[in-house]
Amino acid sequence: MKKQQPQISEDKILEISWELLGEEGIEKFSMRRLADKLGIQAPSLYWYFKSKQTLYQRLANQISKIILDEFHSEGDWKEQMEGLAVTVRSVLSRYPCSTQLMMMTLPHEPDMIRFTNRMLLCMESTPLEQEQKLQAVLTLVNYVFYFVLDDYQHQRNISAVIKDQEALQGEEMIHLLDSMSEKEAGLFSRMYKNGMFEVMGTDGAFEFGLKLILLGIEQVIKKPTEN
């Protein structure tokens, strides 16, 4: 009896791509590994996506659509920018490696263009120059991207170190810091012992950084243009 070929479609390929990204990260992602996970030959994938970059574009387009569907913030420019940041962070945090995908692709897909346009509209009501509006949006989005990416990488580093049993235990770390001079590690030591580094990646840390950016934009808007 002839073996039945697995049923695949673009949607199935995208679904399994997210699974593979979650399991192995974007560094190990390949069309060959994806084909193996789908139970097909690698050349079959190229009927749907002509290259890995094309697949990445489609995945980023998916993320853009989800953000658009979930972003419903109204109000003034500040409320919209805040809502945008919160929504982007929420979506990116749910989809593995989505931040990298957004950073590695260009807005050459319909929903990516719609998402970019919606971001720009957040600042359209302000008196800033068009270039400044664009820079304000890019600054905010880049902050969100790097916040999510930093937290993602931090968690992966912790998992890898613990898995290899190379992590310094609490008492060992304290002993190391105590063996170093005030000039070498004084401020770091006090912050570590007070648990300050544990706020990395938290909602509080995100909100504080977001507040700094929005206050900075507000000051630029209030400041008269210098001739």
RODO-2510 file (C-alpha; in nm, 4 decimals, decimal comma):
residues 227
     n   res          X          Y          Z
     1     m     0,0000     0,0000     0,0000
     2     k     0,1374     0,3398    -0,1020
     3     k     0,2308     0,5610     0,1926
     4     q     0,0044     0,8646     0,2172
     5     q     0,1808     1,1988     0,1937
     6     p     0,1284     1,4459     0,4821
     7     q    -0,1280     1,7164     0,4086
     8     i     0,0396     2,0583     0,4204
     9     s    -0,0671     2,4134     0,3491
    10     e     0,0718     2,7610     0,4057
    11     d    -0,1173     2,7846     0,7354
    12     k     0,0220     2,4487     0,8500
    13     i     0,3749     2,5521     0,7587
    14     l     0,3378     2,8747     0,9560
    15     e     0,1931     2,6879     1,2540
    16     i     0,4790     2,4379     1,2638
    17     s     0,7318     2,7162     1,2069
    18     w     0,6226     2,8779     1,5349
    19     e     0,6573     2,5427     1,7104
    20     l     1,0084     2,4936     1,5749
    21     l     1,1109     2,8460     1,6696
    22     g     0,9870     2,7808     2,0218
    23     e     1,1797     2,4559     2,0488
    24     e     1,5140     2,5522     1,8961
    25     g     1,5257     2,9282     1,8513
    26     i     1,5881     3,1207     1,5346
    27     e     1,9591     3,0358     1,5319
    28     k     1,8900     2,6705     1,4536
    29     f     1,5851     2,7277     1,2381
    30     s     1,6206     2,5954     0,8832
    31     m     1,3962     2,4861     0,5994
    32     r     1,5387     2,1363     0,6336
    33     r     1,4500     2,1129     1,0038
    34     l     1,1063     2,2536     0,9269
    35     a     1,0498     1,9964     0,6520
    36     d     1,1548     1,7155     0,8883
    37     k     0,9073     1,8361     1,1486
    38     l     0,6339     1,8493     0,8836
    39     g     0,7245     1,5020     0,7613
    40     i     0,7983     1,6151     0,4066
    41     q     1,0978     1,6644     0,1816
    42     a     1,2610     2,0091     0,1991
    43     p     1,2024     2,0897    -0,1724
    44     s     0,8271     2,0643    -0,1115
    45     l     0,8443     2,3734     0,1095
    46     y     0,9655     2,5826    -0,1804
    47     w     0,6312     2,5376    -0,3558
    48     y     0,4911     2,7588    -0,0795
    49     f     0,7855     2,9796     0,0176
    50     k     1,0686     3,0419    -0,2255
    51     s     1,3206     3,1067     0,0539
    52     k     1,3598     3,1161     0,4298
    53     q     1,3482     3,4950     0,4135
    54     t     1,0115     3,4774     0,2367
    55     l     0,8843     3,2552     0,5177
    56     y     1,0196     3,5009     0,7748
    57     q     0,8355     3,7828     0,5984
    58     r     0,5090     3,5901     0,6201
    59     l     0,5595     3,5125     0,9890
    60     a     0,6311     3,8791     1,0607
    61     n     0,3199     3,9683     0,8644
    62     q     0,1211     3,7352     1,0905
    63     i     0,2585     3,9112     1,3972
    64     s     0,1719     4,2500     1,2484
    65     k    -0,1874     4,1398     1,1921
    66     i    -0,2230     4,0125     1,5491
    67     i    -0,0916     4,3433     1,6847
    68     l    -0,3357     4,5348     1,4658
    69     d    -0,6249     4,3164     1,5834
    70     e    -0,5382     4,3711     1,9502
    71     f    -0,4438     4,7398     1,9394
    72     h    -0,7580     4,9413     2,0105
    73     s    -0,6155     5,2364     2,2004
    74     e    -0,7769     5,5727     2,1357
    75     g    -0,7150     5,9138     2,2891
    76     d    -0,4301     6,1580     2,2445
    77     w    -0,0881     6,0746     2,1037
    78     k     0,0507     5,9724     2,4429
    79     e    -0,2331     5,7294     2,5165
    80     q    -0,2006     5,5811     2,1702
    81     m     0,1761     5,5397     2,1965
    82     e     0,1426     5,3818     2,5395
    83     g    -0,1265     5,1449     2,4130
    84     l     0,0879     5,0587     2,1126
    85     a     0,3886     4,9744     2,3293
    86     v     0,1865     4,7557     2,5660
    87     t     0,0195     4,5704     2,2784
    88     v     0,3417     4,5092     2,0855
    89     r     0,5143     4,3782     2,3971
    90     s     0,2222     4,1484     2,4781
    91     v     0,2113     3,9946     2,1302
    92     l     0,5868     3,9578     2,0895
    93     s     0,6140     3,7919     2,4299
    94     r     0,3675     3,5215     2,3232
    95     y     0,5347     3,4228     1,9971
    96     p     0,8887     3,2802     2,0154
    97     c     1,1527     3,4737     1,8217
    98     s     0,8886     3,7123     1,6869
    99     t     1,1009     4,0107     1,7877
   100     q     1,3929     3,8845     1,5805
   101     l     1,1591     3,8218     1,2889
   102     m     1,0240     4,1759     1,3034
   103     m     1,3786     4,3126     1,3115
   104     m     1,4987     4,0905     1,0252
   105     t     1,2213     4,1759     0,7809
   106     l     1,0940     4,4768     0,5862
   107     p     0,7369     4,6098     0,5600
   108     h     0,6783     4,4460     0,2228
   109     e     0,3656     4,2525     0,3231
   110     p     0,0113     4,3979     0,3491
   111     d    -0,0324     4,3693     0,7265
   112     m     0,3214     4,4875     0,7927
   113     i     0,2441     4,7995     0,5886
   114     r    -0,0852     4,8490     0,7759
   115     f     0,0937     4,8063     1,1089
   116     t     0,3642     5,0567     1,0156
   117     n     0,1003     5,3038     0,8978
   118     r    -0,0957     5,2615     1,2227
   119     m     0,2161     5,3288     1,4264
   120     l     0,2814     5,6501     1,2352
   121     l    -0,0765     5,7653     1,2895
   122     c    -0,0171     5,7659     1,6663
   123     m     0,1963     6,0792     1,6322
   124     e     0,0136     6,2452     1,3439
   125     s    -0,1828     6,4870     1,5644
   126     t     0,1337     6,6366     1,7170
   127     p     0,3008     6,9555     1,5863
   128     l     0,6300     6,7762     1,5295
   129     e     0,7972     6,7644     1,1895
   130     q     0,7307     6,4478     0,9895
   131     e     1,0874     6,3309     1,0443
   132     q     1,0506     6,3814     1,4180
   133     k     0,7217     6,1905     1,4231
   134     l     0,8894     5,8988     1,2489
   135     q     1,1835     5,9094     1,4889
   136     a     0,9508     5,9181     1,7918
   137     v     0,7676     5,6066     1,6722
   138     l     1,0902     5,4244     1,5870
   139     t     1,2382     5,5089     1,9276
   140     l     0,9329     5,3670     2,1055
   141     v     0,9114     5,0510     1,8948
   142     n     1,2850     4,9844     1,9180
   143     y     1,2599     5,0162     2,2962
   144     v     0,9849     4,7524     2,3028
   145     f     1,1735     4,5251     2,0639
   146     y     1,4941     4,5342     2,2660
   147     f     1,3128     4,5030     2,5995
   148     v     1,1381     4,1836     2,4846
   149     l     1,4517     4,0534     2,3127
   150     d     1,6701     4,1197     2,6172
   151     d     1,4255     3,9400     2,8473
   152     y     1,3998     3,6465     2,6038
   153     q     1,7779     3,6132     2,5804
   154     h     1,8192     3,6538     2,9555
   155     q     1,5810     3,3661     3,0222
   156     r     1,7590     3,1493     2,7652
   157     n     2,0956     3,2279     2,9231
   158     i     1,9664     3,1320     3,2660
   159     s     1,8256     2,8039     3,1325
   160     a     2,1498     2,7209     2,9511
   161     v     2,3696     2,7975     3,2518
   162     i     2,1511     2,5994     3,4906
   163     k     2,1391     2,3083     3,2462
   164     d     2,5200     2,3029     3,2305
   165     q     2,5359     2,3426     3,6101
   166     e     2,7720     2,6373     3,5738
   167     a     2,5607     2,8942     3,7560
   168     l     2,7053     3,0429     4,0705
   169     q     2,4800     2,9667     4,3644
   170     g     2,3623     3,2582     4,5767
   171     e     2,6245     3,2167     4,8485
   172     e     2,9009     3,1651     4,5915
   173     m     2,8046     3,4849     4,4122
   174     i     2,8040     3,6791     4,7386
   175     h     3,1462     3,5363     4,8238
   176     l     3,2783     3,6432     4,4815
   177     l     3,1458     3,9960     4,5232
   178     d     3,2848     4,0227     4,8762
   179     s     3,6273     3,9243     4,7432
   180     m     3,6285     4,2212     4,5040
   181     s     3,7142     4,5780     4,5964
   182     e     3,4737     4,8692     4,6220
   183     k     3,6232     5,0200     4,3057
   184     e     3,5835     4,6958     4,1121
   185     a     3,2308     4,5991     4,2076
   186     g     3,0962     4,8209     4,4850
   187     l     2,7853     4,9584     4,3147
   188     f     2,7132     4,6319     4,1339
   189     s     2,7510     4,4392     4,4606
   190     r     2,5087     4,6603     4,6523
   191     m     2,2511     4,6468     4,3749
   192     y     2,2850     4,2689     4,3445
   193     k     2,2499     4,2105     4,7191
   194     n     1,9438     4,4379     4,7292
   195     g     1,7792     4,2361     4,4513
   196     m     1,7808     4,5264     4,2085
   197     f     1,8671     4,3084     3,9078
   198     e     1,5607     4,0942     3,9690
   199     v     1,3418     4,3713     3,8251
   200     m     1,4855     4,3099     3,4790
   201     g     1,2088     4,2150     3,2383
   202     t     0,9290     4,3005     3,4824
   203     d     0,6204     4,5084     3,4127
   204     g     0,7538     4,7771     3,6423
   205     a     1,0806     4,8057     3,4525
   206     f     0,8958     4,8200     3,1214
   207     e     0,6567     5,0888     3,2406
   208     f     0,9412     5,3033     3,3776
   209     g     1,1328     5,2916     3,0492
   210     l     0,8150     5,3696     2,8561
   211     k     0,7460     5,6660     3,0829
   212     l     1,0935     5,8066     3,0165
   213     i     1,0402     5,7896     2,6406
   214     l     0,6942     5,9480     2,6494
   215     l     0,8105     6,2275     2,8790
   216     g     1,1029     6,2898     2,6454
   217     i     0,8735     6,3168     2,3426
   218     e     0,6445     6,5470     2,5396
   219     q     0,9339     6,7795     2,6184
   220     v     1,0298     6,7973     2,2518
   221     i     0,6706     6,8871     2,1607
   222     k     0,6586     7,1621     2,4257
   223     k     0,9971     7,3096     2,3359
   224     p     0,9727     7,5867     2,0747
   225     t     1,1540     7,5103     1,7505
   226     e     1,4961     7,6721     1,7509
   227     n     1,5853     7,8684     1,4399
***
